[in-house]
Amino acid sequence: MAQVKIMARRNGPFRVEAPEGAIELVDADGNAYDLTGKTAFSLCRCGGSVNKPFCDGTHSTIGFEAAEAAVKEVDKAAPEQPKASS
């Protein structure tokens, strides 16, 4: 089983669960966020949180809707073989 689990919450944040110290989360400048003592946290994906990159629940008040179903790639059918002429 994977050490890190990231779950897309229905019309909500990405929920990240991992043993303490297993994840390093850094900003665009490479500065690490302090995750000391955290084994789970939620990352905003609606864009409305005032505490980005973390979720503050804003998604529930702005009507955020997301596609979160894991969709399997459709099996590629083998090319059709030419029919033998009679």
N, C-alpha and C positions, 0 to 999 in steps of 0.2 A: 504494500500500500504506500502511496506517496506521502511524503512528510508534510507537504503543503497542499491545502485544499482551498480552491477559489470557487465560490458559488455565486452565480448570478441570481439575485433575489428578484422575484416577479415585480416588475416595474419599480425596482429599487436599486440599491447599491450592489457592488461586488463585495461579498463577505469573504474575508481571508482568515483562514485558521491554520496555525502552525505552531510548533513548539517555540518557546521563547528563544530568540536569537537565530532562528532559522531563516528569517527574512530580513533583508536590508532594503529599505525604501528610501530613495534619494530624489531630490528635486532636480530641476533642469540644470542647476549649477553644480550638481554632485554632492550637495549637502545632505547628510542623512537625517531623517526624521527620528525622533526619540521614541522607540517602541519598547523601551524598558518595561518589563512586567506584562507586556501584552502578548497574549496567545491568540487573540482574535481582534479584528477591527474591520470596519466597512469603508470602502472607497467609493466616493461619489461618482456617478456616471450620468447624472441629470444636468450637471453644470451649474446648479443653483446653490450649492452649499457655500456658506460663508467661512467654512472651516476646511476648504480644499487642501489636500486631496481627500480628506475624510468626509464621510456622510454626516449631515446634521439633521436629516429627516425632511429637508425641503422638498424632495421628490413627491412626498405625499400631499403637499399643498399646491403644487403647480401642475398636477395632472400628468406627470411624466409617464410615458408609455414606452416600453422597450421590447425588443424581440430577444427572448432569452432561451429559446428551446435549442437544444443541441441537435443539429440536423446532419444526418449522415449524407455523405456524397453519394449521388446516384451511381450505381454500378454502370460502368461504361460497357455497353453491349459490344460484343465482338463484331468486327466488320462482316457484313453479309457476304457470303461466298457467291461467286457467279454461278448461275445454273448451267449445267451441262447441256449443250445443244444436241438435239436428236437427229 
